[in-house]
Amino acid sequence: MTDLLTAVRAGQHREVPALVLRLDRAGRRAALAELKELRKEARGWEWQQQDKIRKALLVAGAGCHTGAAGCATWIGGRDLRSWSRSPYPLILVALGDRDPAWLGDLAHRLAAKSLNSEAEYTFISELVRMAGCPIPTTDSLVEGWAERISTARWHGRSGRRVPLVNLLRSDPHVAVLAPRLFEMQELPSQVGWYDTPDSADHWPAALCALAEEGVLDRSQLAERCVTRLVRGGKTGDQRFFLTVLQQLSITEDEERAHLRDWMGMAADGISVVASHAQDVLARLDARGELSTGDLAEVSGSVLFRREKKLVRGQLILLGKVLSRDASTAGELLPVVAEAFGNEDVALQERALKLVARHLPADDAALREELSFAAAQLGPIHREAVTALFGAEGAEDAVDGPYEELLPPVPVLSRLDPAPGSVAELVEGVAAQLKSRSWQGSTPGALAAASGISSFERTLDGLIRVARADRAGLTEALREALAGTWFIEHGFDRQPEPAYLTPGDALALVVGSLLGRVPYQAVVEGKSRWTGTGTCAHAALNGVLLARAWEAAGDVATDRVPFLLATPTWHTGALDAAELVERLRTYRRLGVAPGPADFSQALLRVRRKGASAAADAAAALGTPEGERLAAWIRADEPVAPVLRHGLTSDRPSAGNWWQRSASGVRHVLLATGERLVIQQEFPRSFHWLGRPYVPTSRSCYHWGAEQCPHWMATLPEDGDTLAAWLMADLLHAADEGPRGGAWLLPPLMETGGEAGAALHLALAYGLGARHPEDRISAVDALLVLAAQGRLDSALLGRELGVLVDHDLVKVVRLADAARTAAATGAYRTVLGVLAGVLPTLLAYEKAPRGIGDLLAVAAECAERCGTEDIEHRGTEGIEPIAGLAATAGRKGSSQTVRQAARLLKTFTQ
C-alpha cells in the first residue's frame, strides 16, 4: 500500500495498475481510505500540484474500490478530470481481475452519468466487451458514440476521410445505438451537422443506406422520424429528421397511416416540415384519402401561419377541392375566409377571389357568414366586397372615425420600504444570494417584475437592520446562508467591475457584515478606482462596485442610518423632495453622506419640476444640500449627446461614423464632457463625465441582459445611456446573439429628453437580426408614441441612414413595421415609414423587402388616412419623394403595385 501511495503522490500513473493488482481486498480498502484523504488534501493545492497527481489518483482510486457504485462515483469525479490524454486504458488494466458481472454493473452506472466524450464511450464499450453484457443506451453514452464515430471519420489510418456509412456498418453497436438518436431530447451536434441535405456522406444518408441493407429497421426509423417531427424541437434537429424521412421514401400506406400527424406538422411544424406535410396532404387528397372535414380542420390552422408560401399553397389546395366538388363549399369557404385576416394583401385578394368563384347563389346563411368575415378586409378590397355581397354586405367593412390604438403610458411604481425586521431581510438576502442570479447565470433575474427594486431595498435594509440588531442579523444570516461558497470560504479575489452583477455587490456587503471580507480589504476597496473606463459597461458596473465597497464599510461600522440613493420608483429614479428629507435627517444626526452613495443619489434624482425641492435643499445649509440644489437647477444630462449629422447621402468629414476592417460603416453617437462629474464626484464616477468616442468593437464583458442596474444608474438620462450602449444594438442588428435589444423598453421609461440617441437606438432595434429583438423594439416604439415623445420624422431619417449604410435590412424593418401596425398603431407606423421611404425609393435597384414595406405603409394609410402625415415629397406634385416614379414603372411587381396603392391613398 505504501508503494501505491508513493507512486500516486509522485504522479507515476503508469505504475499504478500493477501496484493495485498486487493488493488483496483488505489492502485495497485500506489504500482507498488513504487515497480519499489525499484527494481532500489536494483540493487545497495549487492547480499545477493537483494536475500532477490527478491521473494517478483517478486510476488508483478506481482500482481500489470494491463496489461498482463507489467506483463509478470516483471515476465520474470532476476534480479528477484532466485536459490531457485520458487514463482510462490504465483503469481497465487495474480492473482486469474483476468479475464480468461487476464490470457490467460499472459500465451501466457510468453510462447513467453525464459522461459524453469519445474517451468515456470507448472506456464503457471496453467494459461491456470484457463483461459480455448489452451496451447501455443512455443519452450520454449515445453522444459519446456519435463523437467517436465522427472523430474516426476524419482520422482514418490512411489519412483520408473515411465514408461514414462504412464506419457505421462496421460498428458492433450501431443497431442498438442508432435508433436511440431518434429518442434523445436533442441530437448530438456531430450528427445534426452536414454540408448539404442531399450529401451522400452524412448521417441521414448513412442511416438510410443501413436501413436499405437491413442493418437498421427501416419502418422503425420512419415511425420515429414522424414522431419527432410531430413533437417539434430545435430547428436543426427537425431538419435532420425531415431529411431522413424524405430519403427513406415512405410508402403510400405509411402516408395514409400518419394522416393526423401530417395535419399536425402542417399546422405547427417549422416551415420546411410544414411544407413537406402540406405536400403529403396534397398527395393524399389526389388519391381521395383526405376527407373534407380533415382538409377544413388543417386549413384553419395553416391559413393562420405567417409563411406566405404555406398559405398560398393551402389556398391552391382548397381551390382544387372546391373546383372538383362544389358541394364542399359550405364547409370549406368559411375556412378560406380565415385568410381575410392575413397580413399580406395579395393573399387576402386570392382568398376573396376564391370565395367569389365558388360562393353558391342560393345559400343565404353562408353568404351572410362570409360577408361578416369580409369586414376584416381593408379599404383596398372594399369595392370587391361590395361587388360580391352588395352595399349592405360591405357596411360592416366601412370604418368609423379613425382612432389610434397605443398602449397605456407606463406608470411609475413606488418601491416598498426597505425590510425592517431581521426575518424579512434575511429572507430577501437568501432569495437573491442562494439563487443563481447573483453569480450572473440567470439573465436579468434581478430585473424581473420589480426591476432593480429587490436589490436596492435589500441593500438599504442591511444598513438599517445591522444598525438596530447586528447580533440577531448576523446569526440569522449565517444560518440562512450556510453552505454558500463565500460564507464557507470567504472571497478569494477582488470583484472586478467588468463582470459585476447586483448579486455580487450584495454578496460583498453581506460578506463584510459577517466578517468574511477583512475590514482592511474593505478599506482598500473603497480607495480603489472601480470605474475602469474601458467601456460603458465597465464604467456603469464600476459605479455599482464603488457603492458596494462603501456600503460594505458602512455596514461594518454602523456609520450611517440608511442609504441616500435608494430609489423611490421602480425605474431607479429618486424623488427630489424625498432626497432632501434624507439629507435633513443626516444633518440632524451629524452624519456625513458617503461620497459614492450621494453621487448615485444625484444621478437618480428627478430634476424636472423640482424647483421647490432645489430651494429646500439649498436651505439645508450643508455642502450636499448646495450640490443637490445646483444639480437640479442646472437640469443638464449627465453627458450631452452629440448628433452624428448623417443623412441618407454619403457621410461627410467630421461625422460620427466608423469603418470596420471589412469596410462596413458603423453609425454611432459620441457624448461630450461634463466637468462637474469630474470635479465633484468620486474618481469611480469620472468616466461618466468624460468625452466618449464610440467604438464598434464587440465588448467581451458579460451580456447586457445580465445588467439590469444600468438603467437604474442613470434613470433620468436615457438618451445618454442609449448613446453609450449603442454598440450593443448595432451588433443586435448584425451578428449579435438573441436578446441584444433587451434595453429598449426600459430605456423608454427613463426620464430626460428623447433625443437622437434614443431614436437611433430604436432604429437599430427595429432592424434587429432576431424576431424577438424586433418585438422588443416595437414595444419600445409604441411606448414612446404613447408618451408623446416619438419624433416620427427623426426616427424615419435614422432608419434611412442605417439602411443606406447597410446596417439594417429592409425585410426586417418591414416585419417590425407590420408587427407594430397589427397592434392598431397605424398612424404611428405610417409617420415613421413616410420618413424612411424616400431613401429607399431613390435607389436604382429596389432593395429586397421594399415591396413589403410599401404594403405596410399602404395598409396604414388606408386605415388611418394621410391628413396628419408630414409629406416628404414636393408639395403639390407627390406626397413622398420617389413614390410617383415607382408607381409609374412598367410591370406588376409587388413594389410597383404597392407604391401605386400607397399613392392612391394620398389622392383620395
DRENTOR-455780 format. One line per 8 residues: for each residue z, x, y of C-alpha. Coordinates in steps of 0.02 Angstrom, whole numbers, always signed. Layout:
# residues N
Z:X:Y; ...;
# end
This chain:
# residues 908
+0:+0:+0; +40:+144:+117; -134:+216:+92; -211:+48:+134; -113:+28:+296; -151:+208:+345; -338:+177:+319; -331:+17:+420;
-241:+100:+566; -370:+238:+561; -512:+112:+562; -583:+176:+398; -655:+9:+344; -769:+81:+209; -618:+148:+116; -527:-18:+118;
-609:-114:-29; -566:+20:-158; -387:+31:-94; -367:-159:-105; -434:-166:-283; -301:-39:-338; -161:-158:-288; -90:-290:-404;
-49:-466:-347; +125:-420:-286; +60:-266:-197; -71:-367:-106; +59:-492:-45; +170:-354:+20; +22:-271:+106; -31:-436:+181;
+138:-456:+267; +116:-285:+346; -63:-324:+396; -7:-484:+484; +119:-386:+585; -14:-259:+629; -129:-399:+685; +7:-466:+802;
+39:-292:+868; -146:-261:+900; -161:-415:+1012; -67:-319:+1146; -177:-164:+1136; -323:-116:+1246; -487:-185:+1181; -550:-13:+1131;
-399:+11:+1016; -421:-164:+944; -605:-135:+911; -567:+24:+815; -466:-64:+679; -546:-237:+684; -665:-215:+536; -537:-128:+427;
-407:-260:+466; -528:-400:+426; -579:-327:+258; -401:-281:+207; -328:-450:+252; -465:-544:+162; -442:-439:+6; -253:-456:+5;
-247:-645:+20; -213:-726:-147; -254:-903:-90; -429:-961:-40; -364:-1064:+106; -272:-917:+184; -418:-801:+152; -539:-920:+239;
-423:-934:+389; -409:-745:+401; -596:-717:+391; -625:-851:+523; -503:-775:+647; -591:-750:+813; -485:-599:+859; -558:-510:+707;
-739:-539:+758; -843:-392:+814; -1009:-374:+903; -1057:-231:+789; -1126:-244:+613; -1035:-368:+502; -914:-300:+369; -948:-448:+253;
-1026:-340:+116; -863:-243:+107; -766:-406:+92; -874:-455:-57; -827:-291:-140; -643:-318:-103; -655:-491:-183; -752:-429:-335;
-610:-461:-458; -581:-644:-409; -610:-794:-520; -779:-884:-490; -690:-1048:-453; -585:-959:-321; -740:-886:-241; -825:-1056:-239;
-672:-1132:-155; -677:-995:-23; -862:-1022:+8; -839:-1208:+40; -688:-1179:+153; -783:-1052:+257; -933:-1166:+270; -820:-1301:+343;
-779:-1188:+490; -886:-1152:+642; -970:-1002:+564; -1154:-1014:+601; -1225:-839:+613; -1352:-764:+495; -1223:-640:+428; -1099:-777:+389;
-1230:-879:+298; -1279:-728:+194; -1096:-696:+154; -1066:-876:+98; -1227:-882:-3; -1172:-723:-94; -1004:-803:-132; -1098:-953:-201;
-1206:-841:-309; -1053:-749:-376; -963:-915:-407; -1114:-1004:-482; -1073:-1161:-381; -1182:-1275:-272; -1207:-1213:-96; -1109:-1306:+40;
-1212:-1414:+158; -1109:-1415:+317; -1193:-1411:+486; -1131:-1236:+525; -1200:-1168:+362; -1369:-1252:+391; -1375:-1171:+563; -1340:-1002:+486;
-1475:-1032:+355; -1602:-1077:+489; -1558:-919:+585; -1578:-811:+430; -1749:-887:+393; -1807:-861:+572; -1745:-682:+576; -1830:-639:+411;
-1990:-717:+477; -2005:-585:+611; -1935:-438:+515; -2030:-432:+352; -2041:-268:+259; -2221:-245:+310; -2175:-258:+493; -2290:-409:+513;
-2245:-590:+542; -2208:-675:+376; -2277:-852:+358; -2133:-975:+373; -2191:-1081:+227; -2185:-928:+112; -2006:-890:+162; -1951:-1069:+136;
-2043:-1083:-29; -1953:-930:-98; -1781:-982:-33; -1670:-1042:-178; -1578:-1169:-68; -1723:-1248:+28; -1723:-1410:-74; -1540:-1438:-30;
-1529:-1373:+147; -1696:-1426:+223; -1659:-1615:+207; -1493:-1583:+296; -1591:-1538:+453; -1631:-1722:+471; -1448:-1772:+465; -1373:-1650:+590;
-1314:-1708:+761; -1428:-1579:+842; -1563:-1469:+768; -1533:-1280:+762; -1625:-1201:+908; -1733:-1095:+791; -1800:-1250:+705; -1843:-1352:+859;
-1941:-1215:+946; -2126:-1186:+915; -2281:-1139:+1013; -2385:-1297:+992; -2358:-1457:+891; -2519:-1427:+792; -2474:-1250:+742; -2487:-1214:+557;
-2343:-1091:+559; -2192:-1186:+622; -2053:-1286:+542; -2136:-1458:+544; -2295:-1391:+463; -2198:-1288:+336; -2087:-1433:+285; -2237:-1547:+265;
-2325:-1416:+161; -2175:-1405:+45; -2172:-1595:+34; -2354:-1595:-23; -2311:-1465:-155; -2166:-1569:-218; -2033:-1443:-168; -1963:-1572:-48;
-1961:-1760:-70; -2098:-1825:+46; -2037:-2005:+54; -1861:-1945:+91; -1923:-1840:+236; -2023:-1985:+307; -1875:-2102:+292; -1759:-1980:+379;
-1884:-1947:+518; -1895:-2132:+556; -1706:-2147:+553; -1684:-2003:+676; -1818:-2069:+794; -1734:-2239:+798; -1564:-2159:+828; -1626:-2057:+976;
-1559:-1891:+1036; -1615:-1736:+1129; -1796:-1738:+1183; -1836:-1577:+1090; -1762:-1645:+929; -1857:-1808:+947; -2021:-1714:+968; -1983:-1614:+812;
-1953:-1768:+704; -2106:-1854:+776; -2214:-1702:+736; -2150:-1701:+556; -2181:-1888:+539; -2358:-1875:+607; -2401:-1730:+492; -2333:-1824:+340;
-2468:-1958:+370; -2365:-2106:+315; -2450:-2244:+219; -2485:-2423:+270; -2346:-2483:+156; -2224:-2366:+243; -2282:-2427:+413; -2255:-2607:+358;
-2084:-2570:+286; -2023:-2498:+452; -2087:-2636:+568; -1919:-2663:+654; -1899:-2475:+676; -2066:-2460:+767; -2012:-2602:+880; -1850:-2512:+920;
-1941:-2349:+957; -2067:-2434:+1070; -1926:-2515:+1167; -1803:-2370:+1183; -1882:-2208:+1122; -1934:-2065:+1234; -2110:-2079:+1300; -2203:-1988:+1160;
-2103:-2078:+1025; -2132:-2247:+1106; -2318:-2210:+1121; -2329:-2169:+935; -2233:-2327:+890; -2349:-2428:+1002; -2500:-2359:+909; -2421:-2406:+741;
-2385:-2582:+804; -2566:-2597:+859; -2622:-2549:+683; -2502:-2675:+607; -2571:-2809:+721; -2750:-2764:+674; -2702:-2787:+491; -2620:-2955:+528;
-2445:-2888:+488; -2367:-2912:+661; -2310:-3088:+698; -2325:-3168:+869; -2136:-3178:+881; -2114:-2993:+845; -2250:-2949:+969; -2167:-3055:+1103;
-1999:-2976:+1067; -2056:-2795:+1078; -2170:-2829:+1227; -2025:-2897:+1327; -1941:-2728:+1312; -2094:-2616:+1333; -2151:-2705:+1491; -1986:-2658:+1573;
-2018:-2472:+1546; -2069:-2361:+1690; -2208:-2268:+1599; -2370:-2343:+1662; -2466:-2290:+1508; -2349:-2385:+1392; -2350:-2542:+1499; -2539:-2536:+1514;
-2557:-2513:+1326; -2443:-2660:+1290; -2539:-2773:+1408; -2701:-2722:+1321; -2624:-2766:+1152; -2563:-2933:+1218; -2736:-2968:+1289; -2817:-2936:+1120;
-2700:-3055:+1033; -2723:-3190:+1166; -2912:-3173:+1155; -2905:-3185:+966; -2788:-3334:+957; -2771:-3449:+1109; -2626:-3541:+1026; -2513:-3392:+1061;
-2523:-3419:+1250; -2364:-3522:+1258; -2264:-3383:+1178; -2349:-3229:+1248; -2394:-3272:+1428; -2211:-3283:+1485; -2192:-3109:+1413; -2346:-3048:+1507;
-2263:-3115:+1665; -2124:-2988:+1641; -2247:-2860:+1711; -2245:-2952:+1877; -2086:-2857:+1913; -2163:-2687:+1877; -2162:-2565:+2022; -2347:-2524:+2001;
-2464:-2642:+2094; -2610:-2608:+1977; -2507:-2662:+1826; -2449:-2817:+1919; -2631:-2858:+1953; -2680:-2829:+1771; -2542:-2946:+1712; -2590:-3079:+1839;
-2772:-3072:+1783; -2718:-3086:+1602; -2618:-3242:+1644; -2764:-3315:+1742; -2883:-3284:+1597; -2777:-3364:+1462; -2672:-3496:+1552; -2704:-3668:+1470;
-2754:-3800:+1594; -2656:-3939:+1509; -2485:-3854:+1488; -2388:-3907:+1643; -2222:-3834:+1584; -2298:-3664:+1551; -2389:-3667:+1717; -2227:-3706:+1809;
-2135:-3565:+1719; -2269:-3438:+1760; -2280:-3499:+1939; -2095:-3466:+1959; -2114:-3291:+1885; -2258:-3254:+2006; -2134:-3268:+2150; -2087:-3087:+2111;
-2259:-3028:+2164; -2279:-2954:+2336; -2386:-3016:+2479; -2538:-2921:+2416; -2552:-3042:+2270; -2515:-3200:+2369; -2697:-3250:+2383; -2724:-3231:+2195;
-2564:-3326:+2157; -2619:-3468:+2272; -2789:-3475:+2189; -2708:-3483:+2017; -2562:-3601:+2046; -2611:-3687:+2208; -2523:-3689:+2376; -2368:-3770:+2303;
-2358:-3638:+2169; -2361:-3499:+2298; -2221:-3571:+2405; -2088:-3475:+2311; -2179:-3313:+2347; -2175:-3340:+2536; -2040:-3233:+2612; -1924:-3292:+2749;
-1868:-3180:+2892; -1850:-3004:+2827; -1676:-2936:+2804; -1644:-2752:+2763; -1527:-2727:+2616; -1415:-2575:+2636; -1253:-2527:+2550; -1089:-2555:+2641;
-1033:-2413:+2752; -904:-2307:+2658; -728:-2347:+2716; -601:-2210:+2741; -465:-2223:+2610; -292:-2164:+2662; -205:-2044:+2544; -42:-2096:+2464;
+111:-1998:+2520; +149:-1837:+2428; +256:-1858:+2270; +437:-1870:+2324; +526:-1859:+2157; +533:-1722:+2026; +466:-1836:+1889; +315:-1896:+1989;
+273:-1721:+2049; +288:-1640:+1878; +176:-1773:+1803; +42:-1735:+1933; +56:-1547:+1910; +47:-1558:+1721; -102:-1677:+1727; -201:-1551:+1829;
-145:-1387:+1753; -144:-1438:+1570; -318:-1512:+1584; -474:-1404:+1576; -513:-1437:+1759; -401:-1300:+1828; -499:-1173:+1727; -662:-1234:+1801;
-727:-1308:+1638; -740:-1487:+1696; -865:-1502:+1838; -791:-1595:+1984; -638:-1654:+1890; -526:-1644:+2043; -656:-1733:+2147; -671:-1888:+2039;
-620:-2055:+2114; -491:-1987:+2236; -589:-1834:+2294; -478:-1688:+2335; -326:-1801:+2360; -239:-1761:+2195; -237:-1576:+2231; -184:-1594:+2413;
-45:-1720:+2376; +22:-1611:+2235; +18:-1453:+2341; +114:-1538:+2481; +233:-1614:+2354; +276:-1443:+2284; +330:-1383:+2457; +433:-1540:+2491;
+520:-1560:+2322; +555:-1373:+2299; +650:-1377:+2463; +751:-1529:+2410; +783:-1494:+2223; +723:-1322:+2172; +829:-1309:+2014; +778:-1479:+1947;
+594:-1450:+1987; +584:-1279:+1906; +671:-1338:+1748; +557:-1489:+1731; +400:-1387:+1764; +446:-1256:+1634; +470:-1392:+1505; +311:-1487:+1552;
+202:-1331:+1558; +270:-1246:+1402; +129:-1163:+1308; +17:-1148:+1460; -56:-973:+1468; +4:-922:+1641; +179:-988:+1605; +192:-886:+1445;
+107:-727:+1505; +102:-734:+1695; -52:-691:+1799; -139:-539:+1729; -259:-521:+1877; -275:-572:+2058; -376:-732:+2087; -548:-699:+2159;
-618:-818:+2291; -792:-813:+2217; -732:-908:+2063; -583:-1004:+2133; -555:-1188:+2097; -418:-1303:+2166; -333:-1292:+1996; -324:-1103:+2010;
-244:-1120:+2180; -117:-1245:+2114; -77:-1133:+1967; -43:-989:+2087; +82:-1090:+2188; +169:-1157:+2031; +174:-981:+1960; +260:-919:+2117;
+388:-1059:+2107; +427:-1019:+1926; +436:-832:+1952; +278:-795:+1852; +200:-715:+2007; +307:-573:+2078; +356:-600:+2259; +282:-431:+2305;
+115:-491:+2236; +129:-645:+2347; +164:-536:+2499; +12:-429:+2459; -93:-583:+2425; -51:-658:+2595; -111:-499:+2679; -273:-491:+2581;
-440:-531:+2659; -491:-677:+2549; -647:-725:+2648; -764:-600:+2568; -914:-653:+2670; -1040:-630:+2530; -1095:-812:+2541; -1035:-983:+2598;
-966:-1021:+2425; -851:-869:+2427; -804:-897:+2609; -752:-1078:+2581; -660:-1029:+2424; -578:-890:+2524; -503:-1019:+2642; -427:-1108:+2492;
-360:-945:+2421; -281:-896:+2587; -193:-1064:+2591; -137:-1042:+2410; -59:-871:+2442; +28:-937:+2596; +93:-1090:+2502; +149:-977:+2360;
+258:-883:+2485; +322:-1043:+2566; +370:-1124:+2401; +467:-968:+2351; +567:-961:+2513; +584:-1143:+2570; +517:-1087:+2739; +426:-1247:+2787;
+470:-1431:+2755; +291:-1487:+2719; +111:-1434:+2746; +17:-1471:+2905; -158:-1477:+2829; -128:-1616:+2702; -271:-1740:+2736; -248:-1916:+2799;
-404:-1984:+2715; -496:-1956:+2551; -634:-1857:+2635; -511:-1721:+2684; -507:-1775:+2867; -342:-1770:+2960; -289:-1893:+3094; -256:-1802:+3258;
-104:-1906:+3306; -29:-1875:+3134; -50:-1688:+3154; +36:-1697:+3324; +186:-1782:+3242; +194:-1648:+3107; +193:-1512:+3241; +330:-1605:+3334;
+438:-1602:+3176; +405:-1415:+3155; +461:-1388:+3336; +620:-1487:+3309; +662:-1387:+3152; +618:-1222:+3235; +485:-1183:+3103; +330:-1082:+3140;
+172:-1152:+3058; +86:-1046:+2927; -74:-970:+3002; -187:-1024:+2858; -108:-1197:+2846; -126:-1231:+3032; -303:-1162:+3038; -356:-1277:+2896;
-273:-1422:+2988; -378:-1385:+3142; -538:-1383:+3037; -492:-1552:+2965; -433:-1644:+3120; -542:-1787:+3183; -597:-1740:+3356; -696:-1895:+3404;
-596:-2018:+3509; -439:-1912:+3501; -413:-1878:+3687; -242:-1961:+3686; -189:-1851:+3539; -250:-1699:+3635; -139:-1744:+3782; +9:-1770:+3665;
-24:-1602:+3581; -28:-1512:+3748; +137:-1595:+3796; +224:-1515:+3647; +237:-1353:+3743; +202:-1244:+3591; +58:-1122:+3560; -1:-1229:+3415;
+1:-1385:+3524; -106:-1297:+3655; -228:-1238:+3523; -242:-1413:+3448; -273:-1489:+3620; -407:-1361:+3661; -489:-1385:+3491; -501:-1574:+3511;
-562:-1567:+3691; -697:-1440:+3651; -763:-1556:+3514; -885:-1425:+3452; -943:-1395:+3274; -864:-1251:+3180; -1033:-1164:+3190; -1186:-1231:+3283;
-1341:-1259:+3177; -1500:-1176:+3242; -1657:-1280:+3220; -1796:-1197:+3121; -1933:-1256:+3238; -2060:-1276:+3099; -2192:-1411:+3096; -2313:-1455:+2959;
-2425:-1320:+3034; -2408:-1141:+2978; -2244:-1059:+3033; -2242:-954:+3190; -2144:-797:+3228; -1957:-816:+3254; -1937:-971:+3147; -1805:-977:+3012;
-1903:-961:+2853; -1912:-829:+2719; -2045:-775:+2597; -1987:-731:+2423; -2061:-594:+2314; -2177:-724:+2237; -2245:-770:+2408; -2162:-942:+2418;
-2088:-989:+2587; -1908:-1049:+2592; -1862:-1162:+2737; -1677:-1137:+2778; -1566:-1151:+2931; -1459:-1023:+3019; -1295:-1054:+3111; -1235:-974:+3271;
-1074:-890:+3321; -908:-974:+3362; -796:-844:+3444; -638:-948:+3440; -640:-940:+3249; -649:-750:+3252; -521:-730:+3390; -385:-856:+3348;
-399:-892:+3162; -337:-781:+3018; -457:-650:+2953; -497:-751:+2796; -575:-884:+2910; -682:-766:+3014; -840:-788:+2909; -847:-969:+2966;
-868:-915:+3147; -993:-776:+3124; -1182:-792:+3141; -1258:-842:+2975; -1434:-792:+2925; -1488:-891:+2771; -1549:-812:+2611; -1642:-894:+2469;
-1561:-788:+2335; -1483:-889:+2195; -1295:-868:+2204; -1208:-803:+2049; -1047:-897:+2084; -992:-1046:+1984; -1090:-1205:+2005; -1067:-1307:+2162;
-1015:-1458:+2060; -853:-1368:+2018; -800:-1351:+2200; -755:-1521:+2273; -641:-1440:+2401; -789:-1376:+2502; -815:-1546:+2584; -629:-1559:+2620;
-627:-1388:+2703; -742:-1448:+2843; -737:-1638:+2832; -790:-1658:+3015; -934:-1534:+3011; -1059:-1600:+2885; -1209:-1527:+2975; -1136:-1352:+2969;
-1092:-1370:+2785; -1267:-1431:+2748; -1341:-1276:+2829; -1227:-1159:+2731; -1259:-1245:+2564; -1445:-1273:+2592; -1497:-1139:+2467; -1415:-1240:+2327;
-1525:-1388:+2372; -1679:-1278:+2386; -1653:-1223:+2206; -1620:-1403:+2155; -1796:-1442:+2215; -1869:-1294:+2121; -1795:-1217:+1963; -1611:-1258:+1979;
-1504:-1344:+1847; -1461:-1527:+1847; -1329:-1585:+1969; -1380:-1474:+2114; -1385:-1620:+2236; -1206:-1675:+2199; -1152:-1633:+2376; -1270:-1753:+2466;
-1171:-1917:+2451; -1004:-1838:+2505; -1095:-1747:+2646; -1143:-1916:+2718; -959:-1963:+2731; -918:-1810:+2836; -897:-1826:+3023; -991:-1743:+3163;
-1174:-1753:+3209; -1303:-1800:+3078; -1422:-1666:+3137; -1564:-1560:+3074; -1465:-1482:+2930; -1411:-1648:+2855; -1588:-1716:+2866; -1666:-1558:+2793;
-1537:-1561:+2652; -1582:-1742:+2619; -1766:-1697:+2616; -1737:-1565:+2483; -1636:-1690:+2381; -1772:-1824:+2388; -1891:-1698:+2312; -1768:-1629:+2184;
-1831:-1574:+2014; -1716:-1685:+1910; -1714:-1877:+1922; -1525:-1886:+1932; -1526:-1771:+2084; -1656:-1881:+2168; -1543:-2031:+2137; -1400:-1938:+2223;
-1516:-1908:+2370; -1568:-2091:+2375; -1384:-2142:+2379; -1358:-2022:+2523; -1511:-2088:+2616; -1452:-2268:+2604; -1276:-2225:+2660; -1342:-2128:+2810;
-1453:-2275:+2855; -1308:-2398:+2836; -1205:-2290:+2954; -1344:-2299:+3083; -1356:-2110:+3083; -1526:-2091:+2998; -1666:-2019:+3105; -1817:-2078:+3006;
-1940:-1980:+3111; -1840:-1819:+3090; -1824:-1843:+2902; -2009:-1880:+2889; -2052:-1720:+2983; -1936:-1616:+2875; -2017:-1687:+2718; -2187:-1643:+2790;
-2129:-1464:+2818; -2064:-1448:+2640; -2220:-1522:+2562; -2329:-1410:+2672; -2233:-1257:+2612; -2246:-1314:+2430; -2057:-1336:+2416; -2062:-1522:+2373;
-2186:-1606:+2259; -2261:-1769:+2320; -2247:-1852:+2150; -2058:-1826:+2152; -2045:-1888:+2329; -2141:-2044:+2279; -2017:-2075:+2138; -1869:-2059:+2257;
-1952:-2172:+2385; -1990:-2303:+2252; -1809:-2299:+2194; -1745:-2321:+2371; -1866:-2462:+2408; -1815:-2554:+2250; -1641:-2575:+2323; -1712:-2680:+2465;
-1714:-2545:+2599; -1899:-2568:+2635; -1893:-2536:+2822; -1791:-2378:+2800; -1912:-2308:+2672; -2066:-2356:+2772; -1995:-2271:+2927; -1973:-2109:+2830;
-2143:-2117:+2746; -2229:-2152:+2910; -2165:-1983:+2966; -2224:-1883:+2815; -2392:-1967:+2779; -2489:-1888:+2924; -2455:-1717:+2849; -2514:-1768:+2676;
-2666:-1864:+2737; -2726:-1711:+2834; -2756:-1609:+2676; -2937:-1585:+2625; -2887:-1611:+2443; -2765:-1753:+2419; -2604:-1689:+2337; -2553:-1760:+2170;
-2445:-1913:+2192; -2504:-1966:+2365; -2578:-2125:+2293; -2407:-2174:+2226; -2327:-2132:+2393; -2454:-2239:+2486; -2421:-2380:+2363; -2235:-2374:+2401;
-2270:-2372:+2588; -2390:-2519:+2572; -2264:-2617:+2469; -2130:-2584:+2600; -2246:-2633:+2743; -2293:-2796:+2656; -2110:-2837:+2631; -2037:-2791:+2800;
-2183:-2789:+2920; -2232:-2647:+3035; -2168:-2708:+3203; -2020:-2589:+3211; -2107:-2438:+3136; -2144:-2294:+3253; -2330:-2258:+3243; -2382:-2079:+3206;
-2565:-2101:+3248; -2670:-2132:+3403; -2616:-2287:+3496; -2748:-2422:+3483; -2851:-2326:+3356; -2746:-2301:+3199; -2562:-2326:+3163; -2537:-2169:+3056;
-2644:-2015:+3081; -2771:-1996:+2942; -2739:-2168:+2865; -2901:-2249:+2925; -3005:-2099:+2873; -2928:-2101:+2699; -2951:-2288:+2680; -3134:-2270:+2731;
-3180:-2144:+2598; -3302:-2189:+2461; -3238:-2231:+2289; -3096:-2335:+2220; -2964:-2207:+2183; -2781:-2251:+2194; -2767:-2153:+2356; -2912:-2244:+2441;
-2858:-2417:+2381; -2676:-2395:+2433; -2724:-2320:+2601; -2832:-2472:+2636; -2691:-2585:+2580; -2568:-2500:+2697; -2692:-2500:+2842; -2715:-2687:+2818;
-2529:-2719:+2848; -2543:-2642:+3022; -2689:-2753:+3070; -2623:-2921:+3008;
# end
